[in-house]
Amino acid sequence: MVVLRLHGLMLRLTTLIIPSAAAVLATDHELDSPGCLRHCEDVDIPYPFGITGNCSLNDNFLIHCDNSSGHLVPFIGNLTVRSISVEQPQISILFDVAKDCYTKSGEQIVTKTKSTLKSPNSMFSISTKNVFTIIGCESYSYLTAYETNNESIYLTLSTTCRSIYGVHTGPACSLPGCTSTDITDRLQNMTVEAYSYNRHNNTRYFNNCTYAFVVEQNQFSFSRDYVTNFPQEKLPLALDWSVSYDYDACGRYSRRHGLEDGSGYYCQSMKGFQGNPYLNDGCQDINECENLSLNNCSEIRYCVNKQESYTCSCPFWFKGDGRKDGTGCKDQLPGFKIAIVR
């Protein structure tokens, strides 16, 4: 198991010194030098993230890789980093499942009834590509958090059922036994709490726990068996990340996209380019002629790649624009053949 520590998410910003906006980007050679490790076990660590200070944009993107302890420690709390994307931009972590459980006699079992996720700055937020979910039959849950504009948000879910036979298995939660709601705002400092009605007094023989969590969309499929026993302690959760305006992070052939709340921005390769937009030469021209799904030429051999785009043409003796959605290529002399005499 690998341990990644996102230093920026554990910092107390009172001692953080921010360089000026005129800070110059390191060269791609420096960022990809042998000293810049870009993998931590099976997790890719793309720039602007880095395992050492000279390989990351700033301390907010520092990741500590520890191969000995067996778990990850980013953010304020132990959170496993599953993957990092520079094109979204998103980082996938594992977040705790909150549980409230009882014995057959009604005694509360010591469990993690609250799951908390805190970030000291606006560079990281809970993505809207997550859903707030609860499993149980005498269960309710609260989610409290702050939007990036510091407005508080409060969500509640509840679910009830009389027997296990009324619960249906399916890819998505559906009452009874499970329900969920979308995360519609970029949130920070989130707490999920799990509770039970009447200590599961009426359902202990088949459901003695409430399970509550926030999970990435399409990363959770519900089973009726989960009402009796949900085995997962952690589930994938997506975080959005951005760059502070104190830094000029976009490389060549990329554009800056500001967040609506003005807290930061992210970089994206220009149309016709792909790659890591945070490296000076990370965005490379896409050769549309090498991929049939990226060009509309009627004959691939007459596709000509150009920077940011491509053109289609026709062979000799044919006329037209060479495009499937255009005039195509038509023989100017149908039935006419040229005989070559040797």
Secondary structure as the mmCIF struct_conf table of DSSP 4:
data_model
#
loop_
_struct_conf.conf_type_id
_struct_conf.id
_struct_conf.beg_label_comp_id
_struct_conf.beg_label_asym_id
_struct_conf.beg_label_seq_id
_struct_conf.end_label_comp_id
_struct_conf.end_label_asym_id
_struct_conf.end_label_seq_id
STRN STRN1 VAL A 3 LEU A 6
HELX_RH_3T_P HELX_RH_3T_P1 HIS A 7 LEU A 9
TURN_TY1_P TURN_TY1_P1 MET A 10 MET A 10
HELX_RH_3T_P HELX_RH_3T_P2 LEU A 13 THR A 15
HELX_LH_PP_P HELX_LH_PP_P1 LEU A 16 SER A 20
TURN_TY1_P TURN_TY1_P2 ALA A 21 ALA A 22
HELX_LH_PP_P HELX_LH_PP_P2 ALA A 23 THR A 27
HELX_RH_AL_P HELX_RH_AL_P1 ASP A 28 LEU A 31
TURN_TY1_P TURN_TY1_P3 ASP A 32 ASP A 32
BEND BEND1 SER A 33 SER A 33
TURN_TY1_P TURN_TY1_P4 PRO A 34 GLY A 35
BEND BEND2 CYS A 36 CYS A 36
STRN STRN2 HIS A 39 CYS A 40
TURN_TY1_P TURN_TY1_P5 GLU A 41 ASP A 42
STRN STRN3 VAL A 43 ASP A 44
TURN_TY1_P TURN_TY1_P6 TYR A 47 PRO A 48
STRN STRN4 GLY A 50 GLY A 50
BEND BEND3 ILE A 51 THR A 52
HELX_RH_3T_P HELX_RH_3T_P3 GLY A 53 CYS A 55
BEND BEND4 SER A 56 ASN A 58
HELX_RH_3T_P HELX_RH_3T_P4 ASP A 59 PHE A 61
STRN STRN5 LEU A 62 LEU A 62
STRN STRN6 ILE A 63 ASP A 66
BEND BEND5 ASN A 67 HIS A 71
BEND BEND6 PHE A 75 GLY A 77
STRN STRN7 THR A 80 SER A 85
TURN_TY1_P TURN_TY1_P7 VAL A 86 PRO A 89
STRN STRN8 GLN A 90 ASP A 96
HELX_LH_PP_P HELX_LH_PP_P3 VAL A 97 VAL A 97
STRN STRN9 ALA A 98 TYR A 102
TURN_TY1_P TURN_TY1_P8 LYS A 104 SER A 105
BEND BEND7 GLY A 106 GLY A 106
HELX_LH_PP_P HELX_LH_PP_P4 GLU A 107 GLU A 107
STRN STRN10 GLN A 108 ILE A 109
STRN STRN11 LYS A 114 LEU A 117
BEND BEND8 PRO A 120 ASN A 121
TURN_TY1_P TURN_TY1_P9 SER A 122 MET A 123
STRN STRN12 PHE A 124 ILE A 126
BEND BEND9 THR A 128 LYS A 129
STRN STRN13 ASN A 130 ILE A 135
BEND BEND10 CYS A 137 CYS A 137
STRN STRN14 GLU A 138 GLU A 147
TURN_TY1_P TURN_TY1_P10 THR A 148 ASN A 149
BEND BEND11 ASN A 150 ASN A 150
STRN STRN15 SER A 152 THR A 160
BEND BEND12 ARG A 162 ARG A 162
HELX_RH_3T_P HELX_RH_3T_P5 ILE A 164 GLY A 166
STRN STRN16 GLY A 170 GLY A 170
BEND BEND13 PRO A 171 ALA A 172
BEND BEND14 LEU A 175 GLY A 177
STRN STRN17 CYS A 178 ASP A 182
BEND BEND15 ASP A 185 ASP A 185
STRN STRN18 LEU A 187 SER A 196
HELX_RH_3T_P HELX_RH_3T_P6 TYR A 197 HIS A 200
TURN_TY1_P TURN_TY1_P11 ASN A 201 PHE A 206
STRN STRN19 CYS A 209 GLU A 216
TURN_TY1_P TURN_TY1_P12 GLN A 217 ASN A 218
BEND BEND16 GLN A 219 GLN A 219
STRN STRN20 PHE A 222 PHE A 222
TURN_TY1_P TURN_TY1_P13 ARG A 224 ARG A 224
HELX_RH_AL_P HELX_RH_AL_P2 ASP A 225 THR A 228
BEND BEND17 GLU A 233 GLU A 233
STRN STRN21 LYS A 234 TRP A 241
STRN STRN22 VAL A 243 VAL A 243
TURN_TY1_P TURN_TY1_P14 TYR A 245 ASP A 246
BEND BEND18 TYR A 247 TYR A 247
TURN_TY1_P TURN_TY1_P15 ARG A 252 TYR A 253
STRN STRN23 SER A 254 GLY A 258
TURN_TY1_P TURN_TY1_P16 GLU A 260 ASP A 261
BEND BEND19 GLY A 262 SER A 263
STRN STRN24 TYR A 265 SER A 269
HELX_LH_PP_P HELX_LH_PP_P5 MET A 270 MET A 270
TURN_TY1_P TURN_TY1_P17 LYS A 271 GLY A 272
STRN STRN25 PHE A 273 GLY A 275
TURN_TY1_P TURN_TY1_P18 PRO A 277 TYR A 278
BEND BEND20 LEU A 279 LEU A 279
TURN_TY1_P TURN_TY1_P19 ASN A 280 ASP A 281
STRN STRN26 CYS A 283 ASP A 285
HELX_RH_3T_P HELX_RH_3T_P7 GLU A 288 GLU A 290
HELX_RH_3T_P HELX_RH_3T_P8 LEU A 292 LEU A 294
STRN STRN27 CYS A 297 CYS A 297
BEND BEND21 SER A 298 GLU A 299
HELX_RH_3T_P HELX_RH_3T_P9 ILE A 300 TYR A 302
STRN STRN28 CYS A 303 LYS A 306
TURN_TY1_P TURN_TY1_P20 GLN A 307 GLU A 308
STRN STRN29 SER A 309 CYS A 312
TURN_TY1_P TURN_TY1_P21 PHE A 316 TRP A 317
STRN STRN30 PHE A 318 LYS A 319
BEND BEND22 GLY A 320 GLY A 320
STRN STRN31 ARG A 323 ARG A 323
TURN_TY1_P TURN_TY1_P22 LYS A 324 THR A 327
STRN STRN32 LYS A 330 ASP A 331
BEND BEND23 GLN A 332 LEU A 333
TURN_TY1_P TURN_TY1_P23 PRO A 334 GLY A 335
HELX_LH_PP_P HELX_LH_PP_P6 ILE A 338 VAL A 341
#
